[in-house]
Amino acid sequence: MAGGDTRAVFRAPDISCDGCTNSIRVELEDMDGVRSVLGDPEAKSVQVVYSAPASVDSIKAAMDDIGFPVASVEAG
């Protein structure tokens, strides 16, 4: 990670397959500040590395907009 980047894991119970994580990746990678998105359908989560102007709230909102509401976020 570059200096100033933050890593967080976003868990969304509606993630069920690679297609889901790919849809999320495509959406989030278009956001300013998002550096990388790594999906794990088995864990129903995506790991996101980001910096400003992206934030936990903006990433959660983007995931909600495409039908994957976030149940929890784990920083680190």
Backbone as XML, in Angstrom:
<?xml version="1.0"?>
<chain id="A" units="angstrom">
  <residue number="1" name="MET">
    <atom name="N" x="0.834" y="-1.184" z="0.000"/>
    <atom name="CA" x="0.000" y="0.000" z="0.000"/>
    <atom name="C" x="0.872" y="1.238" z="0.000"/>
  </residue>
  <residue number="2" name="ALA">
    <atom name="N" x="0.430" y="2.232" z="-0.718"/>
    <atom name="CA" x="1.130" y="3.510" z="-0.745"/>
    <atom name="C" x="0.811" y="4.278" z="0.528"/>
  </residue>
  <residue number="3" name="GLY">
    <atom name="N" x="1.662" y="5.239" z="0.878"/>
    <atom name="CA" x="1.407" y="6.059" z="2.052"/>
    <atom name="C" x="0.069" y="6.762" z="1.948"/>
  </residue>
  <residue number="4" name="GLY">
    <atom name="N" x="-0.686" y="6.761" z="3.026"/>
    <atom name="CA" x="-1.989" y="7.409" z="3.032"/>
    <atom name="C" x="-3.127" y="6.513" z="2.604"/>
  </residue>
  <residue number="5" name="ASP">
    <atom name="N" x="-2.817" y="5.317" z="2.101"/>
    <atom name="CA" x="-3.872" y="4.388" z="1.711"/>
    <atom name="C" x="-4.423" y="3.673" z="2.936"/>
  </residue>
  <residue number="6" name="THR">
    <atom name="N" x="-5.695" y="3.308" z="2.848"/>
    <atom name="CA" x="-6.388" y="2.574" z="3.901"/>
    <atom name="C" x="-6.904" y="1.277" z="3.301"/>
  </residue>
  <residue number="7" name="ARG">
    <atom name="N" x="-6.868" y="0.215" z="4.085"/>
    <atom name="CA" x="-7.421" y="-1.070" z="3.650"/>
    <atom name="C" x="-8.604" y="-1.404" z="4.546"/>
  </residue>
  <residue number="8" name="ALA">
    <atom name="N" x="-9.709" y="-1.835" z="3.942"/>
    <atom name="CA" x="-10.877" y="-2.248" z="4.714"/>
    <atom name="C" x="-11.556" y="-3.403" z="4.008"/>
  </residue>
  <residue number="9" name="VAL">
    <atom name="N" x="-12.192" y="-4.267" z="4.802"/>
    <atom name="CA" x="-12.958" y="-5.389" z="4.275"/>
    <atom name="C" x="-14.432" y="-5.084" z="4.490"/>
  </residue>
  <residue number="10" name="PHE">
    <atom name="N" x="-15.179" y="-5.097" z="3.398"/>
    <atom name="CA" x="-16.611" y="-4.814" z="3.418"/>
    <atom name="C" x="-17.352" y="-6.135" z="3.256"/>
  </residue>
  <residue number="11" name="ARG">
    <atom name="N" x="-18.160" y="-6.498" z="4.242"/>
    <atom name="CA" x="-18.912" y="-7.753" z="4.190"/>
    <atom name="C" x="-20.352" y="-7.465" z="3.804"/>
  </residue>
  <residue number="12" name="ALA">
    <atom name="N" x="-20.810" y="-8.180" z="2.759"/>
    <atom name="CA" x="-22.169" y="-7.996" z="2.248"/>
    <atom name="C" x="-22.790" y="-9.371" z="2.050"/>
  </residue>
  <residue number="13" name="PRO">
    <atom name="N" x="-23.840" y="-9.703" z="2.802"/>
    <atom name="CA" x="-24.421" y="-11.044" z="2.743"/>
    <atom name="C" x="-24.977" y="-11.435" z="1.374"/>
  </residue>
  <residue number="14" name="ASP">
    <atom name="N" x="-25.245" y="-10.460" z="0.509"/>
    <atom name="CA" x="-25.805" y="-10.775" z="-0.805"/>
    <atom name="C" x="-24.747" y="-11.193" z="-1.830"/>
  </residue>
  <residue number="15" name="ILE">
    <atom name="N" x="-23.466" y="-11.135" z="-1.469"/>
    <atom name="CA" x="-22.409" y="-11.611" z="-2.367"/>
    <atom name="C" x="-22.467" y="-13.132" z="-2.381"/>
  </residue>
  <residue number="16" name="SER">
    <atom name="N" x="-22.639" y="-13.711" z="-3.582"/>
    <atom name="CA" x="-22.770" y="-15.168" z="-3.649"/>
    <atom name="C" x="-21.885" y="-15.824" z="-4.704"/>
  </residue>
  <residue number="17" name="CYS">
    <atom name="N" x="-21.234" y="-15.018" z="-5.561"/>
    <atom name="CA" x="-20.462" y="-15.634" z="-6.643"/>
    <atom name="C" x="-19.411" y="-14.654" z="-7.165"/>
  </residue>
  <residue number="18" name="ASP">
    <atom name="N" x="-18.557" y="-15.168" z="-8.065"/>
    <atom name="CA" x="-17.538" y="-14.315" z="-8.675"/>
    <atom name="C" x="-18.159" y="-13.180" z="-9.477"/>
  </residue>
  <residue number="19" name="GLY">
    <atom name="N" x="-19.331" y="-13.422" z="-10.069"/>
    <atom name="CA" x="-20.010" y="-12.363" z="-10.815"/>
    <atom name="C" x="-20.375" y="-11.191" z="-9.918"/>
  </residue>
  <residue number="20" name="CYS">
    <atom name="N" x="-20.773" y="-11.516" z="-8.694"/>
    <atom name="CA" x="-21.102" y="-10.463" z="-7.723"/>
    <atom name="C" x="-19.863" y="-9.624" z="-7.406"/>
  </residue>
  <residue number="21" name="THR">
    <atom name="N" x="-18.776" y="-10.309" z="-7.078"/>
    <atom name="CA" x="-17.568" y="-9.563" z="-6.718"/>
    <atom name="C" x="-17.023" y="-8.797" z="-7.907"/>
  </residue>
  <residue number="22" name="ASN">
    <atom name="N" x="-17.200" y="-9.334" z="-9.122"/>
    <atom name="CA" x="-16.758" y="-8.606" z="-10.309"/>
    <atom name="C" x="-17.588" y="-7.340" z="-10.510"/>
  </residue>
  <residue number="23" name="SER">
    <atom name="N" x="-18.898" y="-7.428" z="-10.315"/>
    <atom name="CA" x="-19.762" y="-6.244" z="-10.439"/>
    <atom name="C" x="-19.344" y="-5.169" z="-9.442"/>
  </residue>
  <residue number="24" name="ILE">
    <atom name="N" x="-19.050" y="-5.589" z="-8.221"/>
    <atom name="CA" x="-18.616" y="-4.636" z="-7.200"/>
    <atom name="C" x="-17.275" y="-4.034" z="-7.588"/>
  </residue>
  <residue number="25" name="ARG">
    <atom name="N" x="-16.346" y="-4.864" z="-8.041"/>
    <atom name="CA" x="-15.013" y="-4.382" z="-8.431"/>
    <atom name="C" x="-15.121" y="-3.326" z="-9.527"/>
  </residue>
  <residue number="26" name="VAL">
    <atom name="N" x="-15.907" y="-3.611" z="-10.562"/>
    <atom name="CA" x="-16.053" y="-2.668" z="-11.678"/>
    <atom name="C" x="-16.612" y="-1.335" z="-11.170"/>
  </residue>
  <residue number="27" name="GLU">
    <atom name="N" x="-17.619" y="-1.401" z="-10.308"/>
    <atom name="CA" x="-18.233" y="-0.177" z="-9.778"/>
    <atom name="C" x="-17.247" y="0.614" z="-8.914"/>
  </residue>
  <residue number="28" name="LEU">
    <atom name="N" x="-16.581" y="-0.073" z="-7.998"/>
    <atom name="CA" x="-15.708" y="0.634" z="-7.060"/>
    <atom name="C" x="-14.445" y="1.154" z="-7.719"/>
  </residue>
  <residue number="29" name="GLU">
    <atom name="N" x="-13.903" y="0.430" z="-8.702"/>
    <atom name="CA" x="-12.680" y="0.898" z="-9.354"/>
    <atom name="C" x="-12.899" y="2.182" z="-10.145"/>
  </residue>
  <residue number="30" name="ASP">
    <atom name="N" x="-14.144" y="2.539" z="-10.425"/>
    <atom name="CA" x="-14.452" y="3.806" z="-11.090"/>
    <atom name="C" x="-14.442" y="4.990" z="-10.118"/>
  </residue>
  <residue number="31" name="MET">
    <atom name="N" x="-14.395" y="4.705" z="-8.819"/>
    <atom name="CA" x="-14.426" y="5.773" z="-7.820"/>
    <atom name="C" x="-13.044" y="6.394" z="-7.656"/>
  </residue>
  <residue number="32" name="ASP">
    <atom name="N" x="-13.016" y="7.725" z="-7.553"/>
    <atom name="CA" x="-11.762" y="8.421" z="-7.269"/>
    <atom name="C" x="-11.233" y="7.964" z="-5.915"/>
  </residue>
  <residue number="33" name="GLY">
    <atom name="N" x="-9.962" y="7.604" z="-5.866"/>
    <atom name="CA" x="-9.322" y="7.215" z="-4.622"/>
    <atom name="C" x="-9.251" y="5.714" z="-4.382"/>
  </residue>
  <residue number="34" name="VAL">
    <atom name="N" x="-10.065" y="4.922" z="-5.102"/>
    <atom name="CA" x="-10.013" y="3.469" z="-4.910"/>
    <atom name="C" x="-8.829" y="2.925" z="-5.691"/>
  </residue>
  <residue number="35" name="ARG">
    <atom name="N" x="-7.924" y="2.246" z="-4.987"/>
    <atom name="CA" x="-6.693" y="1.715" z="-5.595"/>
    <atom name="C" x="-6.865" y="0.281" z="-6.069"/>
  </residue>
  <residue number="36" name="SER">
    <atom name="N" x="-7.529" y="-0.562" z="-5.249"/>
    <atom name="CA" x="-7.721" y="-1.959" z="-5.641"/>
    <atom name="C" x="-8.930" y="-2.538" z="-4.921"/>
  </residue>
  <residue number="37" name="VAL">
    <atom name="N" x="-9.511" y="-3.568" z="-5.558"/>
    <atom name="CA" x="-10.665" y="-4.264" z="-5.009"/>
    <atom name="C" x="-10.425" y="-5.749" z="-5.216"/>
  </residue>
  <residue number="38" name="LEU">
    <atom name="N" x="-10.478" y="-6.524" z="-4.136"/>
    <atom name="CA" x="-10.272" y="-7.959" z="-4.205"/>
    <atom name="C" x="-11.476" y="-8.645" z="-3.571"/>
  </residue>
  <residue number="39" name="GLY">
    <atom name="N" x="-12.218" y="-9.402" z="-4.379"/>
    <atom name="CA" x="-13.424" y="-10.046" z="-3.895"/>
    <atom name="C" x="-13.192" y="-11.460" z="-3.403"/>
  </residue>
  <residue number="40" name="ASP">
    <atom name="N" x="-13.990" y="-11.874" z="-2.415"/>
    <atom name="CA" x="-13.968" y="-13.237" z="-1.883"/>
    <atom name="C" x="-15.413" y="-13.688" z="-1.685"/>
  </residue>
  <residue number="41" name="PRO">
    <atom name="N" x="-15.988" y="-14.355" z="-2.725"/>
    <atom name="CA" x="-17.398" y="-14.753" z="-2.612"/>
    <atom name="C" x="-17.675" y="-15.708" z="-1.455"/>
  </residue>
  <residue number="42" name="GLU">
    <atom name="N" x="-16.735" y="-16.568" z="-1.120"/>
    <atom name="CA" x="-16.960" y="-17.512" z="-0.019"/>
    <atom name="C" x="-17.106" y="-16.786" z="1.316"/>
  </residue>
  <residue number="43" name="ALA">
    <atom name="N" x="-16.336" y="-15.717" z="1.491"/>
    <atom name="CA" x="-16.420" y="-14.920" z="2.719"/>
    <atom name="C" x="-17.475" y="-13.822" z="2.613"/>
  </residue>
  <residue number="44" name="LYS">
    <atom name="N" x="-18.106" y="-13.716" z="1.430"/>
    <atom name="CA" x="-19.112" y="-12.675" z="1.170"/>
    <atom name="C" x="-18.544" y="-11.286" z="1.460"/>
  </residue>
  <residue number="45" name="SER">
    <atom name="N" x="-17.323" y="-11.048" z="0.920"/>
    <atom name="CA" x="-16.658" y="-9.788" z="1.227"/>
    <atom name="C" x="-15.816" y="-9.296" z="0.062"/>
  </residue>
  <residue number="46" name="VAL">
    <atom name="N" x="-15.479" y="-8.007" z="0.137"/>
    <atom name="CA" x="-14.497" y="-7.421" z="-0.767"/>
    <atom name="C" x="-13.513" y="-6.619" z="0.073"/>
  </residue>
  <residue number="47" name="GLN">
    <atom name="N" x="-12.236" y="-6.758" z="-0.265"/>
    <atom name="CA" x="-11.190" y="-5.968" z="0.383"/>
    <atom name="C" x="-10.873" y="-4.798" z="-0.536"/>
  </residue>
  <residue number="48" name="VAL">
    <atom name="N" x="-10.909" y="-3.602" z="0.013"/>
    <atom name="CA" x="-10.699" y="-2.394" z="-0.783"/>
    <atom name="C" x="-9.527" y="-1.612" z="-0.202"/>
  </residue>
  <residue number="49" name="VAL">
    <atom name="N" x="-8.603" y="-1.203" z="-1.067"/>
    <atom name="CA" x="-7.528" y="-0.294" z="-0.691"/>
    <atom name="C" x="-7.889" y="1.055" z="-1.319"/>
  </residue>
  <residue number="50" name="TYR">
    <atom name="N" x="-7.922" y="2.084" z="-0.499"/>
    <atom name="CA" x="-8.383" y="3.391" z="-0.978"/>
    <atom name="C" x="-7.709" y="4.524" z="-0.216"/>
  </residue>
  <residue number="51" name="SER">
    <atom name="N" x="-7.853" y="5.711" z="-0.770"/>
    <atom name="CA" x="-7.439" y="6.938" z="-0.097"/>
    <atom name="C" x="-8.461" y="8.014" z="-0.454"/>
  </residue>
  <residue number="52" name="ALA">
    <atom name="N" x="-8.353" y="9.177" z="0.171"/>
    <atom name="CA" x="-9.279" y="10.276" z="-0.113"/>
    <atom name="C" x="-9.232" y="10.599" z="-1.606"/>
  </residue>
  <residue number="53" name="PRO">
    <atom name="N" x="-10.368" y="10.899" z="-2.200"/>
    <atom name="CA" x="-11.641" y="11.251" z="-1.577"/>
    <atom name="C" x="-12.545" y="10.060" z="-1.248"/>
  </residue>
  <residue number="54" name="ALA">
    <atom name="N" x="-12.155" y="8.824" z="-1.585"/>
    <atom name="CA" x="-12.966" y="7.661" z="-1.218"/>
    <atom name="C" x="-12.974" y="7.512" z="0.299"/>
  </residue>
  <residue number="55" name="SER">
    <atom name="N" x="-14.059" y="6.971" z="0.832"/>
    <atom name="CA" x="-14.199" y="6.774" z="2.276"/>
    <atom name="C" x="-15.052" y="5.530" z="2.511"/>
  </residue>
  <residue number="56" name="VAL">
    <atom name="N" x="-15.064" y="5.068" z="3.750"/>
    <atom name="CA" x="-15.921" y="3.929" z="4.088"/>
    <atom name="C" x="-17.359" y="4.235" z="3.689"/>
  </residue>
  <residue number="57" name="ASP">
    <atom name="N" x="-17.836" y="5.428" z="4.025"/>
    <atom name="CA" x="-19.231" y="5.779" z="3.732"/>
    <atom name="C" x="-19.517" y="5.812" z="2.228"/>
  </residue>
  <residue number="58" name="SER">
    <atom name="N" x="-18.593" y="6.352" z="1.434"/>
    <atom name="CA" x="-18.840" y="6.427" z="-0.010"/>
    <atom name="C" x="-18.776" y="5.047" z="-0.650"/>
  </residue>
  <residue number="59" name="ILE">
    <atom name="N" x="-17.906" y="4.178" z="-0.147"/>
    <atom name="CA" x="-17.820" y="2.817" z="-0.672"/>
    <atom name="C" x="-19.079" y="2.038" z="-0.294"/>
  </residue>
  <residue number="60" name="LYS">
    <atom name="N" x="-19.526" y="2.173" z="0.961"/>
    <atom name="CA" x="-20.766" y="1.515" z="1.379"/>
    <atom name="C" x="-21.940" y="1.985" z="0.530"/>
  </residue>
  <residue number="61" name="ALA">
    <atom name="N" x="-22.018" y="3.282" z="0.259"/>
    <atom name="CA" x="-23.117" y="3.824" z="-0.548"/>
    <atom name="C" x="-23.078" y="3.274" z="-1.967"/>
  </residue>
  <residue number="62" name="ALA">
    <atom name="N" x="-21.888" y="3.168" z="-2.545"/>
    <atom name="CA" x="-21.764" y="2.635" z="-3.903"/>
    <atom name="C" x="-22.188" y="1.170" z="-3.952"/>
  </residue>
  <residue number="63" name="MET">
    <atom name="N" x="-21.795" y="0.396" z="-2.948"/>
    <atom name="CA" x="-22.191" y="-1.011" z="-2.918"/>
    <atom name="C" x="-23.695" y="-1.151" z="-2.739"/>
  </residue>
  <residue number="64" name="ASP">
    <atom name="N" x="-24.281" y="-0.312" z="-1.903"/>
    <atom name="CA" x="-25.730" y="-0.328" z="-1.704"/>
    <atom name="C" x="-26.458" y="0.013" z="-3.001"/>
  </residue>
  <residue number="65" name="ASP">
    <atom name="N" x="-25.934" y="0.987" z="-3.736"/>
    <atom name="CA" x="-26.558" y="1.420" z="-4.993"/>
    <atom name="C" x="-26.636" y="0.299" z="-6.023"/>
  </residue>
  <residue number="66" name="ILE">
    <atom name="N" x="-25.703" y="-0.647" z="-5.974"/>
    <atom name="CA" x="-25.721" y="-1.731" z="-6.966"/>
    <atom name="C" x="-26.272" y="-3.038" z="-6.382"/>
  </residue>
  <residue number="67" name="GLY">
    <atom name="N" x="-26.901" y="-2.950" z="-5.206"/>
    <atom name="CA" x="-27.615" y="-4.102" z="-4.669"/>
    <atom name="C" x="-26.831" y="-4.996" z="-3.724"/>
  </residue>
  <residue number="68" name="PHE">
    <atom name="N" x="-25.731" y="-4.481" z="-3.163"/>
    <atom name="CA" x="-24.944" y="-5.254" z="-2.209"/>
    <atom name="C" x="-24.755" y="-4.458" z="-0.918"/>
  </residue>
  <residue number="69" name="PRO">
    <atom name="N" x="-25.833" y="-4.315" z="-0.118"/>
    <atom name="CA" x="-25.713" y="-3.544" z="1.113"/>
    <atom name="C" x="-24.680" y="-4.164" z="2.057"/>
  </residue>
  <residue number="70" name="VAL">
    <atom name="N" x="-23.896" y="-3.304" z="2.672"/>
    <atom name="CA" x="-22.808" y="-3.735" z="3.541"/>
    <atom name="C" x="-23.341" y="-3.985" z="4.960"/>
  </residue>
  <residue number="71" name="ALA">
    <atom name="N" x="-23.042" y="-5.176" z="5.494"/>
    <atom name="CA" x="-23.463" y="-5.526" z="6.845"/>
    <atom name="C" x="-22.428" y="-5.104" z="7.875"/>
  </residue>
  <residue number="72" name="SER">
    <atom name="N" x="-21.134" y="-5.149" z="7.485"/>
    <atom name="CA" x="-20.087" y="-4.751" z="8.424"/>
    <atom name="C" x="-18.830" y="-4.366" z="7.653"/>
  </residue>
  <residue number="73" name="VAL">
    <atom name="N" x="-18.003" y="-3.579" z="8.327"/>
    <atom name="CA" x="-16.722" y="-3.141" z="7.760"/>
    <atom name="C" x="-15.642" y="-3.427" z="8.791"/>
  </residue>
  <residue number="74" name="GLU">
    <atom name="N" x="-14.564" y="-4.041" z="8.310"/>
    <atom name="CA" x="-13.426" y="-4.345" z="9.176"/>
    <atom name="C" x="-12.220" y="-3.589" z="8.655"/>
  </residue>
  <residue number="75" name="ALA">
    <atom name="N" x="-11.702" y="-2.660" z="9.441"/>
    <atom name="CA" x="-10.534" y="-1.890" z="9.020"/>
    <atom name="C" x="-9.279" y="-2.728" z="9.198"/>
  </residue>
  <residue number="76" name="GLY">
    <atom name="N" x="-8.302" y="-2.427" z="8.373"/>
    <atom name="CA" x="-7.036" y="-3.085" z="8.567"/>
    <atom name="C" x="-6.668" y="-3.929" z="7.433"/>
  </residue>
</chain>
